[in-house]
Amino acid sequence: MATYLDKILDSHRHAARRNTRSLGSLIRDVAELPPCRGFRAALSGRSQLGVVSEVKRRSPSKGDLNRYLDPAALAAQYEAGGASCMSVLTDVDFFGGSVADLQTARAACSLPVIRKDFTVSAFDVVDTRLMGADCVLLIAAALDPAELAEYHALAVEIGLDVLVEIHDETELEHALAANANLIGVNQRDLVTFQVDHDRAVRMAGVIPNTSVKVAESGVRGRDDALSLWAAGYDAVLVGETLVTAADPAAQIADLIV
């Protein structure tokens, strides 16, 4: 039986195969862009836990979370609450996001922004830079080691920071082989969508301290934040808890431990 991840990746790879643009031409267009805001720099060397606050309308497993959110207003609240960075979903079919959401949210604040999507081609990497994002997400479970290394190198070449998402020790090996130095551990299994806090705590101990460590998904409040900070994480990426909160700014402030 196909999982959520299988369906999402099949859709994105199908779209990538239909792409007939010139990659070289797109890369040349990047040279005209201003420098990115430093995503990794905003999360490194902190004396408190950083928060990557997410603009997320829906999820495949839970349906609508905040379907009619205002990206600009939410971004302003996130910045006011003390968020270090922002994550914006651009997947349309499965998460209800868009490039417009990213561009609107980024224009409304000074936070560095990661494009949260399923990167499956070099075009996706370059498009991430062209749409105005400061960081690209590479999911180790969605790429083979050669793809991971190729897309990581391309992203760095065109000025992007790269968050490599992993779940276990094997994926960590692949991330490190690709020269990743910003590593996220997704507490949510991409096959079952269940949250496993113990895995995140375990993985924090084996990720090199030269890497910036980010715990993703399933962060529900201050107790989770305290546990992850104690485990050695530099930041948490939080979506559902914030987009469903009555006061997102106050919720962020409560997570900064």
PyMOL commands that set and color helices and strands:
alter all, ss='L'
color gray80, all
select helices_A, chain A and resi 4-17+23-30+39-43+71-81+99-107+122-130+140-142+145-157+169-177+197-204+222-231+240-243+248-255
alter helices_A, ss='H'
color red, helices_A
select strands_A, chain A and resi 50-55+58-59+63-64+85-89+113-116+135-139+161-166+182-186+212-216+235-238
alter strands_A, ss='S'
color yellow, strands_A
deselect
rebuild
show_as cartoon
